[in-house]
Amino acid sequence: MKYIIAFLLITFILPSISAKDTPQKSKSKKVIPSGKYLIKSGMIAMEGMTKGSRTMTTLFFDDYGTKEMTETIGEMSGIPINSRIITADGYTYNLDLEKNTGTKQSSATAGPSSGIDFSKINDKMMIDLGLTKSGVATILERVCDVWTMDMPRMKMKGKYYVWKNIPLKSEVEVNGLTVEMHVVAIDENPKLPASTFEPPVSMEIEERK
């Protein structure tokens, strides 16, 4: 289930440097990434389970998440799944590799391609989504913030374990149906080929407005 998360502006204030007659050493400034995630690139492999059905979902991203591709392989209720969602260069692609078809749409009109964007959480969103921080936990030697969600109006509740804005584990219940996801492998800052964020050349793509 997808929820539209409002955009949070982040402002950086840079210290001014006064010019003097004698040469001055420039002060190094810490560059804070402005993307969705807090590492430049990554590969996060997740195993999902619901009602006995299993899926493997792998997130690939670059440029701090301005480019990302989510690939899901498995089955749901006996139906095979082999899909990709790509967000890059202002477009979102939804691709069905089983049928070799897909759609292309401006990311501005397509809406979010995944669940909660933890890089954009503010006080209002925490209230709207029923989110609270409930501590920390370590998963695969990485310290995660634990977020608890409770949305009675949507009959939805859950828990997320978030590292560098990336959920490494989630347990979500919607209308009595429980969906669990947990990380099985992490690769930090890999060099990903440009083709990772491009649809297959032979695929039939329908452009939507």
LOSE-18062 format. One record per residue: residue number from 1; residue in three letters; x, y, z negated of N, C-alpha, C in turn. Coordinates in Angstrom, 3 decimals. Layout:
<atoms>
<NUM; 'ALA'; <X; Y; Z>; <X; Y; Z>; <X; Y; Z>>
...
</atoms>
This chain:
<atoms>
<1; 'MET'; <0.847; -1.185; 0.000>; <0.000; 0.000; 0.000>; <0.886; 1.240; 0.000>>
<2; 'LYS'; <0.563; 2.170; 0.841>; <1.415; 3.345; 1.004>; <0.766; 4.558; 0.349>>
<3; 'TYR'; <1.599; 5.406; -0.252>; <1.123; 6.640; -0.863>; <1.954; 7.798; -0.322>>
<4; 'ILE'; <1.264; 8.902; -0.023>; <1.951; 10.069; 0.525>; <2.599; 10.828; -0.626>>
<5; 'ILE'; <3.916; 10.959; -0.573>; <4.674; 11.642; -1.603>; <5.034; 13.033; -1.104>>
<6; 'ALA'; <4.658; 14.070; -1.856>; <4.934; 15.447; -1.444>; <6.429; 15.718; -1.415>>
<7; 'PHE'; <6.852; 16.670; -0.585>; <8.275; 16.952; -0.414>; <8.794; 17.832; -1.546>>
<8; 'LEU'; <9.936; 17.445; -2.118>; <10.558; 18.179; -3.212>; <11.789; 18.898; -2.690>>
<9; 'LEU'; <11.786; 20.241; -2.786>; <12.936; 21.019; -2.329>; <14.007; 21.032; -3.407>>
<10; 'ILE'; <15.270; 20.806; -2.975>; <16.388; 20.834; -3.908>; <17.295; 21.997; -3.511>>
<11; 'THR'; <17.545; 22.923; -4.445>; <18.344; 24.104; -4.147>; <19.701; 23.997; -4.819>>
<12; 'PHE'; <20.748; 24.272; -4.073>; <22.088; 24.254; -4.618>; <22.608; 25.683; -4.711>>
<13; 'ILE'; <23.207; 26.020; -5.826>; <23.799; 27.337; -6.016>; <25.307; 27.177; -5.979>>
<14; 'LEU'; <25.962; 27.792; -5.014>; <27.402; 27.683; -4.872>; <28.066; 28.876; -5.527>>
<15; 'PRO'; <29.120; 28.657; -6.303>; <29.821; 29.783; -6.932>; <30.499; 30.648; -5.880>>
<16; 'SER'; <30.466; 31.952; -6.105>; <31.121; 32.864; -5.163>; <32.600; 32.944; -5.496>>
<17; 'ILE'; <33.409; 33.213; -4.450>; <34.857; 33.324; -4.620>; <35.266; 34.735; -4.223>>
<18; 'SER'; <35.912; 35.451; -5.135>; <36.321; 36.821; -4.861>; <37.622; 36.837; -4.090>>
<19; 'ALA'; <37.705; 37.712; -3.096>; <38.942; 37.856; -2.317>; <39.872; 38.805; -3.045>>
<20; 'LYS'; <41.140; 38.433; -3.115>; <42.145; 39.270; -3.765>; <43.336; 39.437; -2.827>>
<21; 'ASP'; <44.229; 40.357; -3.202>; <45.385; 40.614; -2.355>; <46.318; 39.420; -2.277>>
<22; 'THR'; <46.444; 38.693; -3.404>; <47.319; 37.536; -3.415>; <46.531; 36.303; -3.057>>
<23; 'PRO'; <47.182; 35.326; -2.367>; <46.469; 34.101; -1.969>; <45.935; 33.371; -3.187>>
<24; 'GLN'; <44.753; 32.844; -3.074>; <44.121; 32.091; -4.148>; <43.853; 30.671; -3.688>>
<25; 'LYS'; <44.030; 29.749; -4.592>; <43.708; 28.364; -4.281>; <42.203; 28.189; -4.282>>
<26; 'SER'; <41.669; 27.579; -3.242>; <40.236; 27.354; -3.181>; <39.845; 26.257; -4.159>>
<27; 'LYS'; <38.733; 26.474; -4.829>; <38.240; 25.488; -5.772>; <37.438; 24.424; -5.033>>
<28; 'SER'; <37.718; 23.196; -5.346>; <36.963; 22.118; -4.705>; <35.561; 22.076; -5.257>>
<29; 'LYS'; <34.620; 21.815; -4.397>; <33.217; 21.758; -4.799>; <32.690; 20.350; -4.606>>
<30; 'LYS'; <31.934; 19.893; -5.543>; <31.332; 18.568; -5.439>; <30.133; 18.646; -4.504>>
<31; 'VAL'; <30.176; 17.863; -3.449>; <29.078; 17.852; -2.488>; <28.030; 16.850; -2.939>>
<32; 'ILE'; <26.817; 17.316; -3.143>; <25.728; 16.454; -3.589>; <24.915; 16.041; -2.373>>
<33; 'PRO'; <24.754; 14.755; -2.121>; <24.003; 14.326; -0.940>; <22.566; 14.810; -0.988>>
<34; 'SER'; <22.042; 15.194; 0.178>; <20.687; 15.735; 0.243>; <19.696; 14.744; 0.811>>
<35; 'GLY'; <20.117; 13.500; 1.015>; <19.229; 12.509; 1.591>; <18.406; 11.776; 0.550>>
<36; 'LYS'; <17.811; 10.697; 0.987>; <16.884; 9.920; 0.157>; <17.616; 9.107; -0.909>>
<37; 'TYR'; <18.799; 8.609; -0.572>; <19.549; 7.752; -1.488>; <20.848; 8.439; -1.903>>
<38; 'LEU'; <21.475; 7.914; -2.945>; <22.647; 8.554; -3.518>; <23.960; 7.883; -3.101>>
<39; 'ILE'; <23.907; 6.999; -2.115>; <25.109; 6.507; -1.458>; <24.904; 6.679; 0.041>>
<40; 'LYS'; <26.012; 6.816; 0.784>; <25.896; 7.178; 2.201>; <25.226; 6.101; 3.041>>
<41; 'SER'; <25.622; 4.861; 2.834>; <25.020; 3.784; 3.615>; <24.907; 2.545; 2.750>>
<42; 'GLY'; <24.043; 1.628; 3.176>; <23.874; 0.430; 2.373>; <23.087; -0.645; 3.089>>
<43; 'MET'; <23.212; -1.851; 2.544>; <22.404; -2.994; 2.957>; <21.892; -3.645; 1.682>>
<44; 'ILE'; <20.573; -3.674; 1.524>; <19.943; -4.221; 0.328>; <19.015; -5.350; 0.753>>
<45; 'ALA'; <19.337; -6.576; 0.377>; <18.503; -7.736; 0.720>; <17.611; -8.078; -0.466>>
<46; 'MET'; <16.306; -8.175; -0.196>; <15.315; -8.414; -1.246>; <14.478; -9.644; -0.909>>
<47; 'GLU'; <14.186; -10.456; -1.907>; <13.274; -11.579; -1.742>; <11.937; -11.207; -2.365>>
<48; 'GLY'; <10.858; -11.455; -1.633>; <9.530; -11.138; -2.129>; <8.670; -12.380; -2.263>>
<49; 'MET'; <7.731; -12.341; -3.210>; <6.848; -13.481; -3.408>; <5.476; -12.994; -3.850>>
<50; 'THR'; <4.441; -13.555; -3.229>; <3.073; -13.308; -3.640>; <2.206; -14.488; -3.228>>
<51; 'LYS'; <1.450; -15.029; -4.153>; <0.570; -16.168; -3.908>; <1.292; -17.321; -3.220>>
<52; 'GLY'; <2.534; -17.559; -3.613>; <3.284; -18.661; -3.040>; <3.944; -18.363; -1.713>>
<53; 'SER'; <3.627; -17.225; -1.091>; <4.269; -16.841; 0.169>; <5.565; -16.096; -0.134>>
<54; 'ARG'; <6.604; -16.382; 0.640>; <7.897; -15.752; 0.426>; <8.321; -14.973; 1.668>>
<55; 'THR'; <8.957; -13.847; 1.422>; <9.513; -13.046; 2.508>; <10.918; -12.594; 2.124>>
<56; 'MET'; <11.713; -12.303; 3.131>; <13.024; -11.702; 2.917>; <13.009; -10.341; 3.600>>
<57; 'THR'; <13.188; -9.297; 2.806>; <13.178; -7.940; 3.328>; <14.557; -7.329; 3.133>>
<58; 'THR'; <15.130; -6.803; 4.213>; <16.454; -6.206; 4.145>; <16.381; -4.750; 4.575>>
<59; 'LEU'; <16.875; -3.884; 3.708>; <16.933; -2.453; 3.988>; <18.346; -2.092; 4.434>>
<60; 'PHE'; <18.449; -1.454; 5.615>; <19.705; -0.898; 6.101>; <19.526; 0.617; 6.168>>
<61; 'PHE'; <20.498; 1.379; 5.686>; <20.369; 2.832; 5.810>; <21.738; 3.476; 5.982>>
<62; 'ASP'; <21.703; 4.687; 6.566>; <22.915; 5.470; 6.779>; <22.578; 6.935; 6.559>>
<63; 'ASP'; <23.617; 7.775; 6.460>; <23.445; 9.219; 6.243>; <22.517; 9.477; 5.062>>
<64; 'TYR'; <22.763; 8.759; 3.969>; <22.006; 8.914; 2.727>; <20.506; 8.675; 2.902>>
<65; 'GLY'; <20.157; 7.858; 3.887>; <18.759; 7.484; 4.071>; <18.022; 8.286; 5.120>>
<66; 'THR'; <18.698; 9.229; 5.797>; <18.014; 9.927; 6.890>; <17.772; 8.981; 8.067>>
<67; 'LYS'; <18.574; 7.913; 8.111>; <18.331; 6.819; 9.052>; <18.146; 5.545; 8.235>>
<68; 'GLU'; <17.060; 4.836; 8.495>; <16.877; 3.563; 7.797>; <16.076; 2.582; 8.639>>
<69; 'MET'; <16.347; 1.314; 8.371>; <15.628; 0.236; 9.036>; <15.307; -0.829; 8.006>>
<70; 'THR'; <14.048; -1.209; 7.951>; <13.609; -2.267; 7.044>; <13.138; -3.445; 7.867>>
<71; 'GLU'; <13.761; -4.594; 7.660>; <13.426; -5.809; 8.398>; <12.806; -6.823; 7.445>>
<72; 'THR'; <11.660; -7.371; 7.817>; <10.967; -8.360; 6.990>; <10.768; -9.641; 7.787>>
<73; 'ILE'; <11.213; -10.756; 7.203>; <11.094; -12.069; 7.832>; <10.484; -13.031; 6.829>>
<74; 'GLY'; <9.534; -13.839; 7.270>; <8.913; -14.821; 6.376>; <7.537; -15.199; 6.868>>
<75; 'GLU'; <6.642; -15.445; 5.917>; <5.264; -15.740; 6.292>; <4.319; -15.245; 5.210>>
<76; 'MET'; <3.107; -14.953; 5.624>; <2.055; -14.498; 4.723>; <0.781; -15.245; 5.079>>
<77; 'SER'; <0.310; -16.045; 4.125>; <-0.880; -16.870; 4.344>; <-0.714; -17.760; 5.580>>
<78; 'GLY'; <0.492; -18.293; 5.754>; <0.749; -19.200; 6.866>; <1.051; -18.527; 8.186>>
<79; 'ILE'; <0.991; -17.187; 8.228>; <1.245; -16.445; 9.458>; <2.696; -15.962; 9.451>>
<80; 'PRO'; <3.489; -16.300; 10.482>; <4.887; -15.865; 10.502>; <5.018; -14.356; 10.639>>
<81; 'ILE'; <6.007; -13.808; 9.955>; <6.273; -12.367; 9.996>; <7.715; -12.149; 10.434>>
<82; 'ASN'; <7.904; -11.286; 11.412>; <9.233; -10.861; 11.834>; <9.083; -9.429; 12.341>>
<83; 'SER'; <9.271; -8.494; 11.442>; <8.965; -7.103; 11.769>; <10.089; -6.172; 11.335>>
<84; 'ARG'; <10.099; -5.000; 11.954>; <11.046; -3.952; 11.572>; <10.331; -2.610; 11.542>>
<85; 'ILE'; <10.730; -1.776; 10.601>; <10.305; -0.380; 10.571>; <11.575; 0.454; 10.609>>
<86; 'ILE'; <11.692; 1.299; 11.627>; <12.880; 2.134; 11.806>; <12.469; 3.600; 11.688>>
<87; 'THR'; <13.218; 4.355; 10.897>; <13.038; 5.799; 10.830>; <14.373; 6.448; 11.171>>
<88; 'ALA'; <14.404; 7.180; 12.271>; <15.645; 7.815; 12.715>; <15.337; 8.886; 13.753>>
<89; 'ASP'; <16.115; 9.961; 13.715>; <16.038; 11.015; 14.737>; <14.625; 11.571; 14.893>>
<90; 'GLY'; <13.909; 11.671; 13.783>; <12.586; 12.293; 13.803>; <11.448; 11.385; 14.206>>
<91; 'TYR'; <11.716; 10.087; 14.406>; <10.670; 9.151; 14.817>; <10.611; 7.943; 13.870>>
<92; 'THR'; <9.421; 7.350; 13.808>; <9.227; 6.110; 13.068>; <8.731; 5.050; 14.043>>
<93; 'TYR'; <9.416; 3.908; 14.053>; <9.059; 2.790; 14.916>; <8.533; 1.639; 14.055>>
<94; 'ASN'; <7.374; 1.092; 14.428>; <6.851; -0.130; 13.825>; <6.943; -1.232; 14.872>>
<95; 'LEU'; <7.792; -2.225; 14.633>; <8.109; -3.228; 15.643>; <7.698; -4.621; 15.184>>
<96; 'ASP'; <7.045; -5.349; 16.072>; <6.670; -6.739; 15.842>; <7.543; -7.605; 16.747>>
<97; 'LEU'; <8.548; -8.248; 16.150>; <9.463; -9.044; 16.954>; <8.858; -10.372; 17.382>>
<98; 'GLU'; <7.773; -10.801; 16.729>; <7.074; -12.007; 17.157>; <6.393; -11.771; 18.505>>
<99; 'LYS'; <5.800; -10.593; 18.679>; <5.075; -10.260; 19.899>; <5.923; -9.431; 20.878>>
<100; 'ASN'; <7.094; -8.987; 20.412>; <7.979; -8.143; 21.213>; <7.287; -6.847; 21.637>>
<101; 'THR'; <6.518; -6.279; 20.720>; <5.837; -5.006; 20.971>; <6.054; -4.091; 19.771>>
<102; 'GLY'; <5.841; -2.788; 19.997>; <6.005; -1.847; 18.906>; <5.376; -0.515; 19.214>>
<103; 'THR'; <5.369; 0.349; 18.221>; <4.854; 1.708; 18.391>; <5.918; 2.712; 17.948>>
<104; 'LYS'; <5.828; 3.896; 18.532>; <6.732; 4.995; 18.222>; <5.893; 6.216; 17.894>>
<105; 'GLN'; <6.219; 6.910; 16.803>; <5.441; 8.068; 16.385>; <6.347; 9.058; 15.672>>
<106; 'SER'; <6.056; 10.335; 15.804>; <6.807; 11.347; 15.081>; <6.723; 11.067; 13.580>>
<107; 'SER'; <7.860; 11.111; 12.908>; <7.862; 10.843; 11.465>; <7.019; 11.854; 10.700>>
<108; 'ALA'; <6.864; 13.057; 11.260>; <6.071; 14.096; 10.604>; <4.605; 13.716; 10.515>>
<109; 'THR'; <4.118; 12.953; 11.500>; <2.706; 12.546; 11.503>; <2.509; 11.099; 11.076>>
<110; 'ALA'; <3.596; 10.319; 11.078>; <3.475; 8.898; 10.738>; <3.320; 8.668; 9.246>>
<111; 'GLY'; <3.785; 9.632; 8.426>; <3.725; 9.448; 6.987>; <4.863; 8.569; 6.505>>
<112; 'PRO'; <4.899; 8.273; 5.199>; <5.998; 7.473; 4.649>; <5.987; 6.060; 5.202>>
<113; 'SER'; <7.189; 5.505; 5.432>; <7.298; 4.167; 5.998>; <7.477; 3.094; 4.933>>
<114; 'SER'; <7.574; 3.508; 3.689>; <7.748; 2.534; 2.613>; <6.985; 3.004; 1.389>>
<115; 'GLY'; <7.310; 2.471; 0.231>; <6.587; 2.804; -0.991>; <7.039; 4.123; -1.590>>
<116; 'ILE'; <7.163; 4.160; -2.898>; <7.505; 5.386; -3.606>; <8.915; 5.842; -3.248>>
<117; 'ASP'; <9.043; 7.126; -2.911>; <10.347; 7.724; -2.655>; <10.831; 8.337; -3.966>>
<118; 'PHE'; <11.736; 7.657; -4.644>; <12.167; 8.091; -5.966>; <13.087; 9.312; -5.917>>
<119; 'SER'; <13.489; 9.742; -4.735>; <14.292; 10.965; -4.636>; <13.419; 12.213; -4.732>>
<120; 'LYS'; <12.113; 12.052; -4.643>; <11.209; 13.204; -4.584>; <10.262; 13.293; -5.776>>
<121; 'ILE'; <10.561; 12.557; -6.814>; <9.670; 12.553; -7.970>; <9.758; 13.871; -8.730>>
<122; 'ASN'; <8.606; 14.470; -9.035>; <8.544; 15.617; -9.934>; <7.425; 15.385; -10.950>>
<123; 'ASP'; <7.190; 16.357; -11.825>; <6.224; 16.160; -12.905>; <4.821; 15.857; -12.383>>
<124; 'LYS'; <4.393; 16.579; -11.334>; <3.051; 16.357; -10.794>; <2.912; 14.950; -10.222>>
<125; 'MET'; <3.937; 14.501; -9.507>; <3.890; 13.160; -8.927>; <3.855; 12.087; -10.011>>
<126; 'MET'; <4.591; 12.343; -11.095>; <4.583; 11.385; -12.196>; <3.179; 11.239; -12.775>>
<127; 'ILE'; <2.468; 12.367; -12.869>; <1.089; 12.319; -13.368>; <0.176; 11.627; -12.363>>
<128; 'ASP'; <0.292; 12.029; -11.074>; <-0.584; 11.467; -10.041>; <-0.396; 9.960; -9.880>>
<129; 'LEU'; <0.857; 9.504; -9.992>; <1.162; 8.086; -9.786>; <1.195; 7.300; -11.089>>
<130; 'GLY'; <1.005; 8.003; -12.215>; <1.046; 7.313; -13.510>; <2.415; 6.749; -13.820>>
<131; 'LEU'; <3.469; 7.490; -13.446>; <4.838; 7.011; -13.624>; <5.458; 7.542; -14.907>>
<132; 'THR'; <6.145; 6.681; -15.625>; <6.940; 7.079; -16.782>; <8.247; 6.289; -16.781>>
<133; 'LYS'; <9.309; 6.932; -17.250>; <10.573; 6.221; -17.432>; <10.513; 5.468; -18.752>>
<134; 'SER'; <10.899; 4.198; -18.709>; <10.762; 3.383; -19.918>; <12.067; 2.718; -20.335>>
<135; 'GLY'; <13.202; 3.261; -19.868>; <14.476; 2.719; -20.299>; <15.392; 2.411; -19.141>>
<136; 'VAL'; <16.400; 1.583; -19.395>; <17.358; 1.179; -18.368>; <17.542; -0.334; -18.416>>
<137; 'ALA'; <18.007; -0.893; -17.304>; <18.296; -2.326; -17.223>; <19.420; -2.522; -16.212>>
<138; 'THR'; <20.157; -3.605; -16.329>; <21.264; -3.891; -15.426>; <20.900; -5.039; -14.498>>
<139; 'ILE'; <21.027; -4.786; -13.186>; <20.755; -5.802; -12.175>; <21.961; -5.872; -11.244>>
<140; 'LEU'; <22.519; -7.057; -11.075>; <23.721; -7.247; -10.264>; <24.798; -6.219; -10.622>>
<141; 'GLU'; <25.017; -6.037; -11.921>; <26.048; -5.155; -12.468>; <25.802; -3.688; -12.143>>
<142; 'ARG'; <24.574; -3.321; -11.828>; <24.232; -1.933; -11.547>; <23.145; -1.470; -12.509>>
<143; 'VAL'; <23.390; -0.333; -13.138>; <22.459; 0.177; -14.148>; <21.284; 0.855; -13.448>>
<144; 'CYS'; <20.085; 0.409; -13.751>; <18.861; 0.911; -13.123>; <18.000; 1.667; -14.133>>
<145; 'ASP'; <17.348; 2.724; -13.655>; <16.265; 3.335; -14.430>; <15.026; 2.469; -14.271>>
<146; 'VAL'; <14.332; 2.240; -15.368>; <13.101; 1.455; -15.323>; <11.911; 2.415; -15.330>>
<147; 'TRP'; <11.099; 2.332; -14.289>; <9.899; 3.163; -14.152>; <8.660; 2.271; -14.300>>
<148; 'THR'; <7.736; 2.696; -15.141>; <6.470; 1.993; -15.309>; <5.360; 2.795; -14.645>>
<149; 'MET'; <4.520; 2.125; -13.875>; <3.426; 2.773; -13.167>; <2.086; 2.234; -13.655>>
<150; 'ASP'; <1.133; 3.127; -13.864>; <-0.208; 2.721; -14.289>; <-1.225; 3.630; -13.611>>
<151; 'MET'; <-1.960; 3.095; -12.634>; <-2.967; 3.865; -11.887>; <-4.312; 3.142; -11.963>>
<152; 'PRO'; <-5.049; 3.316; -13.056>; <-6.329; 2.612; -13.207>; <-7.316; 2.884; -12.078>>
<153; 'ARG'; <-7.324; 4.112; -11.547>; <-8.289; 4.448; -10.492>; <-8.037; 3.649; -9.222>>
<154; 'MET'; <-6.796; 3.193; -9.032>; <-6.449; 2.380; -7.871>; <-6.332; 0.900; -8.232>>
<155; 'LYS'; <-6.622; 0.577; -9.496>; <-6.471; -0.789; -10.003>; <-5.066; -1.303; -9.702>>
<156; 'MET'; <-4.100; -0.457; -10.041>; <-2.720; -0.746; -9.683>; <-1.798; -0.415; -10.847>>
<157; 'LYS'; <-0.897; -1.326; -11.143>; <0.112; -1.083; -12.170>; <1.364; -1.863; -11.808>>
<158; 'GLY'; <2.481; -1.442; -12.383>; <3.714; -2.139; -12.036>; <4.926; -1.578; -12.732>>
<159; 'LYS'; <6.073; -2.131; -12.353>; <7.351; -1.720; -12.927>; <8.403; -1.766; -11.823>>
<160; 'TYR'; <9.242; -0.734; -11.791>; <10.293; -0.612; -10.794>; <11.647; -0.435; -11.489>>
<161; 'TYR'; <12.661; -1.100; -10.958>; <14.021; -0.980; -11.468>; <14.834; -0.286; -10.376>>
<162; 'VAL'; <15.214; 0.972; -10.628>; <15.700; 1.846; -9.564>; <17.160; 2.238; -9.786>>
<163; 'TRP'; <17.983; 1.975; -8.778>; <19.404; 2.326; -8.801>; <19.695; 3.258; -7.627>>
<164; 'LYS'; <20.220; 4.453; -7.939>; <20.538; 5.444; -6.900>; <19.351; 5.689; -5.967>>
<165; 'ASN'; <18.159; 5.755; -6.552>; <16.883; 5.968; -5.850>; <16.433; 4.760; -5.036>>
<166; 'ILE'; <17.092; 3.612; -5.211>; <16.750; 2.395; -4.467>; <16.140; 1.384; -5.439>>
<167; 'PRO'; <14.883; 0.973; -5.254>; <14.317; -0.076; -6.119>; <15.014; -1.414; -5.857>>
<168; 'LEU'; <15.638; -1.977; -6.901>; <16.287; -3.278; -6.776>; <15.375; -4.409; -7.257>>
<169; 'LYS'; <14.310; -4.034; -7.928>; <13.348; -5.037; -8.405>; <12.022; -4.329; -8.639>>
<170; 'SER'; <10.927; -5.002; -8.318>; <9.608; -4.434; -8.589>; <8.622; -5.548; -8.889>>
<171; 'GLU'; <7.692; -5.235; -9.758>; <6.596; -6.140; -10.107>; <5.325; -5.302; -10.084>>
<172; 'VAL'; <4.524; -5.472; -9.048>; <3.343; -4.633; -8.844>; <2.091; -5.495; -8.770>>
<173; 'GLU'; <1.070; -5.080; -9.490>; <-0.221; -5.780; -9.465>; <-1.274; -4.856; -8.872>>
<174; 'VAL'; <-1.934; -5.301; -7.807>; <-2.978; -4.522; -7.133>; <-4.238; -5.375; -7.056>>
<175; 'ASN'; <-5.304; -4.908; -7.702>; <-6.564; -5.658; -7.702>; <-6.357; -7.121; -8.107>>
<176; 'GLY'; <-5.495; -7.337; -9.076>; <-5.271; -8.688; -9.577>; <-4.262; -9.502; -8.790>>
<177; 'LEU'; <-3.787; -8.964; -7.646>; <-2.782; -9.653; -6.835>; <-1.395; -9.132; -7.205>>
<178; 'THR'; <-0.507; -10.027; -7.603>; <0.835; -9.633; -8.026>; <1.844; -9.842; -6.903>>
<179; 'VAL'; <2.619; -8.792; -6.645>; <3.682; -8.844; -5.645>; <5.002; -8.585; -6.358>>
<180; 'GLU'; <5.937; -9.509; -6.222>; <7.237; -9.376; -6.865>; <8.332; -9.275; -5.812>>
<181; 'MET'; <9.286; -8.380; -6.059>; <10.455; -8.236; -5.198>; <11.693; -8.177; -6.081>>
<182; 'HIS'; <12.768; -8.858; -5.668>; <14.015; -8.740; -6.423>; <15.202; -8.832; -5.471>>
<183; 'VAL'; <16.236; -8.061; -5.785>; <17.410; -7.992; -4.935>; <18.212; -9.281; -5.031>>
<184; 'VAL'; <18.762; -9.708; -3.892>; <19.630; -10.894; -3.874>; <21.032; -10.549; -3.374>>
<185; 'ALA'; <21.198; -9.406; -2.704>; <22.520; -9.015; -2.219>; <22.554; -7.508; -1.977>>
<186; 'ILE'; <23.708; -6.911; -2.259>; <23.914; -5.477; -2.052>; <25.270; -5.269; -1.383>>
<187; 'ASP'; <25.284; -4.463; -0.340>; <26.540; -4.073; 0.301>; <26.577; -2.548; 0.305>>
<188; 'GLU'; <27.508; -1.962; -0.456>; <27.588; -0.512; -0.563>; <28.489; 0.075; 0.511>>
<189; 'ASN'; <27.986; 1.117; 1.159>; <28.729; 1.883; 2.157>; <29.335; 1.056; 3.287>>
<190; 'PRO'; <28.556; 0.147; 3.890>; <29.064; -0.568; 5.068>; <29.044; 0.353; 6.283>>
<191; 'LYS'; <29.831; 0.018; 7.290>; <29.785; 0.739; 8.563>; <28.761; 0.049; 9.447>>
<192; 'LEU'; <27.639; 0.712; 9.663>; <26.545; 0.119; 10.428>; <26.564; 0.626; 11.867>>
<193; 'PRO'; <26.418; -0.262; 12.848>; <26.385; 0.188; 14.247>; <25.141; 1.013; 14.528>>
<194; 'ALA'; <25.240; 1.920; 15.488>; <24.110; 2.784; 15.848>; <22.894; 1.971; 16.264>>
<195; 'SER'; <23.111; 0.785; 16.847>; <22.006; -0.057; 17.314>; <21.115; -0.545; 16.173>>
<196; 'THR'; <21.612; -0.477; 14.936>; <20.792; -0.873; 13.780>; <19.508; -0.055; 13.723>>
<197; 'PHE'; <19.594; 1.188; 14.160>; <18.463; 2.109; 14.035>; <17.818; 2.402; 15.390>>
<198; 'GLU'; <17.906; 1.438; 16.291>; <17.286; 1.554; 17.611>; <16.435; 0.316; 17.873>>
<199; 'PRO'; <15.279; 0.478; 18.532>; <14.473; -0.697; 18.887>; <15.155; -1.500; 19.979>>
<200; 'PRO'; <14.857; -2.800; 20.097>; <15.425; -3.602; 21.187>; <15.091; -2.996; 22.547>>
<201; 'VAL'; <16.066; -2.984; 23.430>; <15.880; -2.358; 24.746>; <14.743; -3.009; 25.518>>
<202; 'SER'; <14.567; -4.326; 25.383>; <13.564; -5.051; 26.163>; <12.158; -4.962; 25.578>>
<203; 'MET'; <12.001; -4.320; 24.417>; <10.693; -4.304; 23.755>; <9.761; -3.267; 24.383>>
<204; 'GLU'; <8.497; -3.612; 24.485>; <7.470; -2.690; 24.987>; <7.034; -1.773; 23.846>>
<205; 'ILE'; <7.293; -0.474; 23.993>; <7.009; 0.504; 22.945>; <5.875; 1.440; 23.380>>
<206; 'GLU'; <4.834; 1.532; 22.555>; <3.735; 2.467; 22.797>; <3.938; 3.714; 21.947>>
<207; 'GLU'; <3.957; 4.872; 22.599>; <4.130; 6.127; 21.850>; <2.783; 6.654; 21.402>>
<208; 'ARG'; <2.694; 6.997; 20.120>; <1.454; 7.525; 19.560>; <1.655; 8.950; 19.112>>
<209; 'LYS'; <0.578; 9.716; 19.160>; <0.623; 11.123; 18.732>; <0.353; 11.240; 17.240>>
</atoms>
